[in-house]
Amino acid sequence: MRNGTAKYRQPDRPVAANLDQRIRWDDLRIFLATCRAGTVSSVAQTLGIDSTTVSRKIERLEKSLKTKLFERRNTGYVPTRSGEKLWRTAERVESAIVQGETELADRDVSLTGIVRVGAPDGFGSFFLAPRLAGFCNAHPEVEVQLMATARVFSLSNREADIAIALALPAQGRVVGRKLTDYRLGLYASRAYVKTHPKIKRIDDLTDHLFISYIDEFLYTPLLDYVRIVSKTIAPRFKSANLIAQYQAAKAGQGIAILPCFMADQDKDLVALLRNEVKLERTFYLLLHEDNRNLARVKAAADFIVEEVRKNRKMFLPGK
């Protein structure tokens, strides 16, 4: 009390009462993306906003919660203990929002919004790209984002809505189905075959320049083909990217192990030792449990399944 007048103090309100003022979903969405990506620049690129906006929204969230959510390091943003707690909560909020969107989509048959598809570089670039564009034409209000990259995509971290993988995940809330088996074989350009020693058996491969993956950058051991063909082969040109290997073989620089659905469509390439070298792998289509029934995601997934079914001979020639 001062000068006989009591100063009124407004009682504290529960956190939940001020939740809409203290935490905005847009800020929380950017917080989640930062937890997953680790750098402001990556978040900005993924969400299509500038880095300044990302930093400002994280700072606003920290200020509203009166706690530090990230350790700023030279290598990126690392969640603090408080950040890790909010991360878990934010993922539950995200799942609830996705579930709500799914329920609404069930009532609205129109297809709108973004579908992000993650796929291996070869399958994504050679098979999906020319076909998913057709899906967009059929559904003008759907935006498809295709990430054709040699890596594993995390559906739990919302890196993709649909992922094409070489194996089913061992854990997580992911629904998977077999898409197709596919064959691989040895290929070289017609020019290479004409100007280099003939290849009549596997032992002859040691006399040729071989093209393969960089061992340290194999994102799955399922891509380590060379040792299966012959332990005496020592590749001298390597790339972490399958399309780069394909282009090197096409240019007449050596022999590569390529998927038949890529190489058999190219008249410049010749299959070698097809009866002696028979490799098979499998593509799986993966969806997160939260959005597998989302109308646009389900439609895109069904479209991919049907396109693969119609083109089965590309993946399994001779069957």
C-alpha positions in Angstrom: 0.0 0.0 0.0 1.3 3.5 -0.9 -0.4 6.8 0.0 -3.3 4.8 1.4 -4.1 3.2 -2.0 -3.7 -0.6 -2.5 -2.3 -1.6 -5.8 -4.4 -4.3 -7.4 -2.5 -7.4 -8.7 -4.2 -9.5 -11.3 -4.1 -13.2 -10.3 -2.0 -15.5 -12.5 -3.9 -17.3 -15.2 -3.4 -20.9 -16.0 -1.1 -21.5 -18.9 -3.9 -23.2 -20.9 -6.0 -20.0 -20.7 -3.3 -18.0 -22.5 -2.2 -20.7 -24.8 -3.6 -19.1 -27.9 -1.7 -15.9 -27.1 1.5 -17.5 -25.9 2.0 -20.2 -28.5 1.0 -19.8 -32.1 0.9 -22.9 -34.3 2.9 -21.2 -37.0 5.7 -20.6 -34.5 5.4 -24.1 -33.2 5.6 -25.4 -36.8 8.8 -23.5 -37.3 10.2 -24.7 -34.0 9.5 -28.3 -35.0 11.1 -27.9 -38.4 14.2 -26.4 -36.6 14.4 -29.3 -34.2 14.3 -31.7 -37.1 16.6 -29.9 -39.6 19.1 -28.4 -37.1 19.8 -25.2 -39.1 17.8 -22.1 -39.8 18.8 -22.1 -43.5 17.5 -25.6 -43.9 14.2 -24.7 -42.3 13.9 -21.6 -44.5 14.5 -23.6 -47.6 12.1 -26.3 -46.7 9.2 -24.0 -45.7 9.9 -21.4 -48.4 10.5 -18.5 -46.0 13.6 -16.4 -45.2 16.1 -17.2 -42.5 15.3 -13.9 -40.6 11.7 -15.0 -40.2 12.7 -18.3 -38.8 15.0 -16.8 -36.2 12.5 -14.1 -35.3 9.7 -16.7 -34.7 12.0 -18.9 -32.6 13.0 -15.9 -30.5 9.3 -14.9 -30.1 8.5 -18.4 -28.9 11.3 -18.4 -26.4 10.2 -15.0 -25.1 6.6 -16.1 -24.7 7.6 -19.2 -22.9 10.3 -17.4 -20.9 12.8 -20.2 -21.6 15.7 -21.0 -23.9 14.7 -23.6 -26.5 17.9 -24.0 -28.4 21.7 -23.9 -28.0 23.0 -21.8 -30.9 26.2 -23.5 -32.1 28.4 -23.2 -35.2 27.0 -26.5 -36.4 23.4 -25.5 -35.9 20.6 -25.4 -33.4 20.5 -28.0 -30.7 17.4 -28.3 -28.5 17.9 -27.6 -24.8 16.1 -29.7 -22.2 13.1 -27.4 -22.3 13.3 -27.6 -26.1 13.2 -31.4 -26.0 10.1 -31.3 -23.8 8.4 -28.8 -26.1 9.4 -31.0 -29.1 7.5 -34.0 -27.8 4.5 -31.8 -27.0 4.6 -30.1 -30.4 4.7 -33.5 -32.2 1.5 -34.5 -30.4 -0.1 -31.2 -31.4 1.1 -31.8 -35.0 -0.4 -35.3 -35.0 -3.7 -33.9 -33.7 -3.8 -31.3 -36.5 -3.0 -33.9 -39.1 -5.7 -36.2 -37.8 -8.2 -33.4 -37.8 -7.3 -32.5 -41.4 -7.7 -36.2 -42.3 -11.2 -36.3 -40.8 -12.3 -33.2 -42.6 -10.8 -34.5 -45.8 -13.0 -37.6 -45.5 -16.0 -35.3 -45.7 -14.6 -33.2 -48.6 -13.7 -35.3 -51.6 -11.9 -32.4 -53.4 -8.2 -32.8 -53.5 -6.2 -29.7 -52.4 -2.9 -29.0 -50.7 0.7 -30.3 -50.8 1.9 -33.9 -51.1 5.7 -34.4 -50.6 7.1 -37.6 -52.0 10.6 -38.8 -51.1 12.2 -41.4 -53.4 15.6 -42.8 -54.3 17.2 -40.7 -57.0 16.9 -43.3 -59.9 13.3 -44.3 -59.2 12.3 -40.7 -58.4 13.9 -39.1 -61.5 13.4 -41.8 -64.1 10.0 -43.3 -63.1 8.1 -40.9 -60.8 9.0 -37.5 -62.2 7.3 -37.9 -65.7 4.3 -39.6 -64.2 3.6 -37.4 -61.1 3.4 -34.4 -63.4 0.4 -36.1 -64.9 -1.1 -36.6 -61.5 -0.8 -32.8 -61.0 -2.6 -32.2 -64.3 -5.4 -34.4 -63.2 -5.7 -32.6 -59.8 -4.9 -28.9 -60.4 -5.3 -27.9 -56.8 -2.7 -30.4 -55.6 1.0 -29.5 -55.4 3.4 -32.4 -55.6 6.9 -31.9 -54.2 9.2 -34.7 -55.4 12.5 -35.2 -53.5 14.5 -37.7 -55.6 17.6 -38.1 -53.4 19.8 -41.0 -52.3 18.8 -41.1 -48.6 16.3 -42.4 -46.1 13.3 -40.1 -45.5 11.9 -39.8 -42.1 8.1 -39.8 -42.1 8.0 -39.3 -38.3 9.9 -36.0 -38.8 7.5 -35.0 -41.6 10.2 -34.9 -44.2 7.8 -36.5 -46.6 4.1 -37.6 -46.8 5.0 -40.6 -49.0 8.4 -42.3 -49.0 9.7 -45.0 -51.3 12.3 -47.1 -49.5 14.3 -50.3 -50.1 13.2 -51.8 -46.8 10.4 -51.6 -44.3 11.3 -49.6 -41.1 11.9 -51.6 -38.0 9.9 -49.3 -35.8 7.8 -46.2 -35.8 4.2 -45.3 -36.7 4.7 -46.1 -40.3 2.4 -48.1 -42.6 4.3 -49.9 -45.4 3.4 -52.0 -48.4 5.5 -53.7 -51.1 5.5 -51.7 -54.3 7.5 -54.0 -56.5 10.6 -56.1 -56.9 13.1 -54.7 -59.5 16.1 -56.1 -61.3 19.5 -54.7 -61.8 22.3 -55.7 -64.1 25.6 -54.7 -65.7 25.5 -52.1 -68.3 28.0 -50.2 -70.6 27.6 -48.0 -73.6 27.7 -49.4 -77.1 30.7 -47.3 -77.8 32.5 -48.7 -74.7 31.7 -52.3 -75.7 33.1 -51.8 -79.2 36.4 -50.3 -78.1 37.3 -52.4 -75.0 38.1 -56.1 -74.5 35.1 -58.5 -74.7 33.4 -59.5 -71.6 32.4 -63.2 -71.7 32.5 -64.0 -68.0 32.6 -62.3 -64.6 36.4 -62.7 -64.3 36.7 -60.4 -67.3 35.3 -57.5 -65.4 38.6 -57.0 -63.5 40.2 -55.6 -66.7 37.6 -52.9 -67.1 36.9 -49.6 -65.4 34.0 -50.1 -63.0 31.6 -47.4 -61.8 30.0 -47.7 -58.3 28.9 -46.0 -55.1 31.2 -44.3 -52.6 31.3 -46.8 -49.7 31.1 -44.2 -46.9 28.0 -42.6 -48.4 25.9 -45.8 -48.9 22.7 -44.9 -47.1 21.8 -48.6 -47.0 23.9 -51.8 -47.3 21.3 -53.0 -49.9 23.1 -50.8 -52.5 26.5 -52.5 -52.0 26.2 -54.5 -55.2 29.8 -54.8 -56.4 30.9 -57.3 -53.8 28.0 -59.5 -54.7 29.1 -59.6 -58.3 32.8 -60.2 -57.7 35.1 -59.5 -54.8 37.9 -58.9 -57.2 36.3 -55.8 -58.8 37.8 -52.5 -57.6 35.7 -49.6 -58.9 37.8 -46.6 -59.8 35.0 -44.1 -60.5 32.5 -43.7 -57.6 29.6 -41.4 -57.0 27.0 -41.2 -54.2 24.4 -40.5 -56.9 22.9 -43.2 -59.1 22.2 -40.8 -61.9 25.8 -39.7 -62.0 26.8 -43.4 -62.3 24.3 -43.8 -65.1 25.6 -40.7 -67.0 29.2 -41.9 -66.7 28.3 -45.3 -68.1 26.2 -43.7 -70.9 29.2 -41.5 -71.8 31.3 -44.7 -72.3 33.5 -44.3 -69.2 33.0 -47.8 -67.8 30.6 -50.5 -66.5 28.0 -49.8 -63.9 25.3 -51.8 -62.1 22.0 -50.1 -62.9 18.3 -50.8 -62.4 16.8 -52.3 -65.5 13.9 -49.8 -65.4 16.5 -47.1 -66.1 19.0 -48.7 -68.4 16.8 -50.8 -70.6 15.0 -47.7 -71.8 18.3 -46.2 -73.1 19.3 -47.4 -76.6 22.9 -46.2 -75.9 23.4 -48.8 -73.2 23.9 -52.6 -73.5 23.3 -55.2 -70.9 26.3 -57.4 -70.1 26.3 -61.0 -68.7 22.6 -60.8 -68.1 22.4 -64.5 -67.4 25.4 -64.5 -65.0 24.6 -61.4 -63.0 21.0 -61.3 -61.6 20.4 -58.8 -58.8 17.0 -58.0 -57.3 15.8 -55.5 -54.8 12.4 -54.3 -53.6 10.7 -50.9 -53.4 8.3 -50.3 -50.6 5.8 -47.5 -50.3 5.6 -46.0 -46.8 3.0 -43.7 -45.2 2.8 -42.3 -41.7 -0.2 -43.5 -39.7 -1.4 -40.0 -39.0 -2.0 -39.0 -42.6 -2.3 -42.2 -44.6 -6.1 -41.5 -45.0 -5.6 -37.9 -45.9 -7.4 -37.5 -49.3 -4.5 -36.0 -51.3 -1.9 -38.3 -49.8 -4.1 -41.4 -50.4 -4.8 -40.3 -54.0 -1.1 -39.8 -54.7 -0.1 -43.1 -53.1 -2.8 -45.0 -55.0 -1.6 -43.3 -58.2 2.0 -44.4 -57.7 0.9 -48.0 -56.9 -1.2 -48.1 -60.1 1.6 -46.7 -62.3 4.1 -49.3 -61.0 1.5 -52.0 -61.6 0.9 -50.9 -65.2 4.7 -50.8 -65.8 5.7 -54.0 -64.1 7.7 -55.3 -67.0 10.0 -52.3 -66.7 11.0 -53.4 -63.2 11.0 -57.2 -63.9 11.9 -57.7 -67.6 11.3 -61.2 -68.7 8.7 -62.0 -66.1 
